[in-house]
Amino acid sequence: MDRIITLISDWKLRDAYIGMFKGTLIKHFPEINILDITHSIDKQNIEQTAFILRNSFRSFPNNSIHLILTGLTTYPKLDPIILFYEDHIFIGQDNGIFSMLVEQNTNYTACQFQELDPKTTTIDKILQLIDLYFQNKIERNCKPISNFLRVPIQRPFFDAKTHKLSGKIMYIDSFCNAITNIPTLQFLEIRNNNNFTVSFGNKKHVESSAYYDDYNPKEYDIYLTAGRFGYIEITINHGELANMTSIWIDDAVEITFNE
């Protein structure tokens, strides 16, 4: 079976950069199979990258290599890291992505590539690191690392006094649905079959009070559903929610539950 390498980036598809990078990978490693996770990450949005990668990498076979390209040109002097976590391999720069990916889990190993030549580009470092991994020679040019750069993450918060669950929009998909950072299981546990009202949007506040476990073609108003990432998704049938409501990344989401 060919080795699988996945790509996730903020490079978009309009330009030739992704195609050129894939060509470079195949030229160096003809035996690989390249798969895209997404290239539609908001520019340099490390938190969004971690959110999508954390909730998608398990869809790929064990021992897949995940190349994290978001923000790569922003930190050209950072030597790449290779992370071994849950039977998968992740390669990227220590720009906060790894601490967000593993969260509080400590069951992983990682090492950082050591390159003495300051003229070596970030892409060449990544290619060298992949080659070392394929040859089982990671220890040759890498040093163990256990502490990753940590950046603050805004997590959902439930206020028991006001019965309000607060979160934010993490991602807008191609159908203009809004994926929140509120886990579906947390929402269902707090809701406990009680009624609720959700409001969202920083520019234009919109409300809804309907939830379905799956997309409901018979619902013609805005509603919540269990998204495929395992987080609450805000959607509407036959419409583009984000365009209709002007909702966007990082907008607040507040769910108030009736007692």
C-alpha positions as CSV (number, residue, x, y, z in Angstrom):
1,M,0.0,0.0,0.0
2,D,1.3,3.5,-0.9
3,R,2.2,5.8,2.0
4,I,-0.4,8.4,2.6
5,I,0.4,12.0,3.0
6,T,-2.4,14.5,3.7
7,L,-2.2,18.3,3.3
8,I,-4.0,21.0,5.3
9,S,-3.3,24.6,4.6
10,D,-4.4,28.2,4.2
11,W,-2.9,28.3,0.6
12,K,-6.3,28.1,-1.2
13,L,-6.6,26.6,-4.6
14,R,-6.7,29.6,-6.9
15,D,-3.0,29.8,-7.2
16,A,-0.5,27.1,-8.4
17,Y,1.3,26.7,-5.0
18,I,-0.5,23.6,-3.9
19,G,0.0,21.9,-7.3
20,M,3.6,22.8,-7.3
21,F,4.1,21.5,-3.7
22,K,2.4,18.2,-4.6
23,G,4.7,17.9,-7.6
24,T,7.7,18.4,-5.4
25,L,6.5,15.8,-3.0
26,I,5.9,13.2,-5.8
27,K,9.2,14.0,-7.4
28,H,11.0,13.2,-4.1
29,F,8.7,10.4,-3.0
30,P,7.1,8.6,-6.0
31,E,5.6,6.0,-3.8
32,I,3.3,8.3,-1.9
33,N,-0.4,8.9,-2.2
34,I,-1.4,12.6,-1.5
35,L,-4.8,13.4,-0.1
36,D,-6.2,16.9,0.7
37,I,-7.9,17.6,4.0
38,T,-8.6,21.3,3.1
39,H,-6.8,24.3,1.8
40,S,-9.6,26.8,2.7
41,I,-8.3,27.6,6.2
42,D,-8.6,31.3,7.0
43,K,-5.2,33.0,6.5
44,Q,-2.8,32.0,9.3
45,N,-5.6,30.7,11.5
46,I,-3.8,28.2,13.6
47,E,-6.8,27.5,15.9
48,Q,-9.1,26.7,12.9
49,T,-6.4,24.4,11.5
50,A,-6.1,22.5,14.7
51,F,-9.9,22.3,15.1
52,I,-10.4,20.7,11.6
53,L,-7.3,18.5,11.8
54,R,-8.1,17.3,15.3
55,N,-11.6,16.2,14.1
56,S,-10.6,14.7,10.8
57,F,-7.3,12.9,11.0
58,R,-8.9,9.7,12.4
59,S,-10.7,9.3,9.1
60,F,-7.4,8.3,7.5
61,P,-5.5,5.0,8.0
62,N,-3.0,4.6,10.8
63,N,0.5,5.8,10.0
64,S,-0.8,8.5,7.7
65,I,1.5,11.5,7.6
66,H,-0.3,14.9,8.0
67,L,1.6,17.9,6.7
68,I,0.4,21.1,8.4
69,L,1.1,24.0,6.0
70,T,-1.0,26.8,7.6
71,G,1.1,29.9,8.3
72,L,4.2,28.2,7.1
73,T,5.7,31.3,5.4
74,T,4.9,33.4,8.5
75,Y,7.5,31.5,10.6
76,P,10.3,30.7,8.2
77,K,13.0,30.3,10.9
78,L,11.1,27.6,12.9
79,D,12.6,24.1,12.3
80,P,9.7,21.6,11.7
81,I,8.6,19.1,14.2
82,I,7.4,15.6,13.7
83,L,4.8,14.4,16.1
84,F,3.8,10.7,16.7
85,Y,0.2,10.7,18.2
86,E,-2.6,8.2,18.1
87,D,-0.8,6.1,15.5
88,H,-0.5,9.1,13.1
89,I,2.4,11.3,12.1
90,F,2.1,15.1,12.0
91,I,4.7,17.4,10.6
92,G,4.6,21.2,10.9
93,Q,6.1,24.1,12.7
94,D,5.8,24.8,16.4
95,N,3.5,27.8,16.0
96,G,0.8,26.6,18.5
97,I,-0.7,23.9,16.3
98,F,0.7,20.9,18.2
99,S,-0.4,22.1,21.7
100,M,-3.9,22.6,20.2
101,L,-3.8,19.2,18.5
102,V,-2.9,17.1,21.5
103,E,-4.6,19.4,24.1
104,Q,-4.1,17.8,27.6
105,N,-3.0,14.4,26.2
106,T,0.6,13.5,27.1
107,N,0.7,10.2,25.3
108,Y,2.8,11.2,22.3
109,T,6.4,11.6,21.2
110,A,7.9,14.4,19.2
111,C,11.2,15.7,17.9
112,Q,12.4,18.8,16.1
113,F,14.5,18.8,13.0
114,Q,17.9,20.4,13.4
115,E,19.3,22.2,10.4
116,L,22.6,24.2,10.7
117,D,22.5,25.8,7.3
118,P,20.4,29.0,7.6
119,K,19.9,29.0,3.8
120,T,17.8,25.9,3.9
121,T,14.2,26.7,3.1
122,T,11.2,25.6,5.2
123,I,10.0,23.3,2.4
124,D,13.4,21.6,2.1
125,K,13.5,21.0,5.8
126,I,10.1,19.3,5.6
127,L,11.3,17.2,2.7
128,Q,14.4,16.2,4.6
129,L,12.3,15.3,7.7
130,I,10.0,13.1,5.6
131,D,13.0,11.4,4.1
132,L,14.5,10.7,7.5
133,Y,11.2,9.2,8.7
134,F,10.9,6.9,5.6
135,Q,14.5,5.7,6.3
136,N,13.9,5.2,10.0
137,K,16.6,7.7,10.8
138,I,14.7,10.4,12.6
139,E,17.2,10.4,15.5
140,R,20.0,11.5,13.1
141,N,19.0,15.1,12.7
142,C,16.3,15.6,15.3
143,K,16.2,16.3,19.0
144,P,13.4,15.2,21.3
145,I,10.9,17.8,22.3
146,S,8.0,17.6,24.8
147,N,6.9,21.2,25.4
148,F,5.1,22.9,22.6
149,L,4.3,26.5,22.1
150,R,1.0,27.1,23.9
151,V,-1.5,29.7,22.7
152,P,-4.8,30.6,24.4
153,I,-7.9,28.7,23.1
154,Q,-11.4,30.0,23.7
155,R,-13.4,27.0,24.9
156,P,-17.2,26.8,25.4
157,F,-18.4,28.1,28.8
158,F,-21.6,27.2,30.6
159,D,-22.9,29.6,33.3
160,A,-25.1,27.5,35.6
161,K,-26.7,30.7,37.1
162,T,-27.9,32.1,33.8
163,H,-28.3,28.7,32.1
164,K,-26.3,30.1,29.2
165,L,-23.7,28.1,27.1
166,S,-21.3,30.4,25.3
167,G,-19.1,29.5,22.3
168,K,-18.1,30.8,18.9
169,I,-18.1,30.1,15.2
170,M,-15.0,28.1,14.2
171,Y,-15.6,27.4,10.6
172,I,-17.9,28.3,7.7
173,D,-18.2,25.4,5.2
174,S,-18.7,25.5,1.5
175,F,-22.5,25.4,2.0
176,C,-22.3,28.5,4.2
177,N,-23.2,26.4,7.3
178,A,-21.6,27.6,10.6
179,I,-19.7,25.1,12.7
180,T,-19.3,26.1,16.3
181,N,-16.8,25.0,19.0
182,I,-19.6,23.6,21.1
183,P,-19.5,19.8,21.3
184,T,-22.8,18.2,20.5
185,L,-22.6,15.9,23.5
186,Q,-22.1,18.9,25.8
187,F,-25.1,20.7,24.3
188,L,-27.4,17.6,24.6
189,E,-26.3,17.0,28.2
190,I,-27.0,20.5,29.3
191,R,-30.2,20.8,27.3
192,N,-31.7,17.6,28.8
193,N,-34.6,17.8,26.4
194,N,-35.5,21.3,27.6
195,N,-36.3,24.2,25.3
196,F,-33.6,26.7,24.4
197,T,-32.9,29.8,22.4
198,V,-29.7,30.3,20.5
199,S,-28.4,33.8,19.4
200,F,-25.4,34.3,17.2
201,G,-23.7,37.0,15.0
202,N,-21.8,40.0,16.2
203,K,-23.2,42.4,13.5
204,K,-26.7,41.1,13.2
205,H,-28.2,39.0,16.0
206,V,-30.2,36.0,14.8
207,E,-32.1,33.6,17.0
208,S,-33.3,30.0,16.6
209,S,-34.9,27.4,19.0
210,A,-34.8,24.2,16.9
211,Y,-32.4,21.2,17.1
212,Y,-32.3,18.0,15.0
213,D,-29.9,15.1,15.2
214,D,-29.5,15.3,11.4
215,Y,-30.4,17.7,8.6
216,N,-34.1,18.1,8.4
217,P,-35.5,18.9,4.9
218,K,-38.9,19.8,6.4
219,E,-37.5,22.6,8.5
220,Y,-37.5,25.9,6.7
221,D,-36.2,28.1,9.5
222,I,-32.6,28.3,10.9
223,Y,-31.9,25.4,13.2
224,L,-29.1,23.5,15.1
225,T,-27.9,20.1,14.1
226,A,-25.2,17.6,15.1
227,G,-22.3,18.4,12.7
228,R,-20.1,15.7,11.3
229,F,-17.2,17.0,13.3
230,G,-19.1,16.2,16.5
231,Y,-19.9,19.9,17.2
232,I,-23.1,21.9,16.9
233,E,-23.7,23.3,13.5
234,I,-26.0,26.1,12.6
235,T,-27.8,25.7,9.2
236,I,-30.8,26.4,7.1
237,N,-32.2,24.4,4.2
238,H,-32.1,25.7,0.7
239,G,-30.2,28.8,1.8
240,E,-26.7,30.1,2.6
241,L,-26.8,30.8,6.3
242,A,-23.5,32.8,6.5
243,N,-24.5,35.1,3.6
244,M,-28.1,35.5,4.9
245,T,-27.0,36.5,8.4
246,S,-23.5,38.0,7.9
247,I,-22.2,35.5,10.5
248,W,-18.5,34.8,10.3
249,I,-15.5,33.2,12.0
250,D,-15.1,34.0,15.7
251,D,-18.6,35.4,16.0
252,A,-20.2,34.7,19.4
253,V,-22.8,32.0,19.9
254,E,-25.0,32.0,23.0
255,I,-27.5,29.2,23.9
256,T,-29.9,30.0,26.7
257,F,-31.7,27.0,28.2
258,N,-35.1,27.1,29.9
259,E,-35.3,25.8,33.4
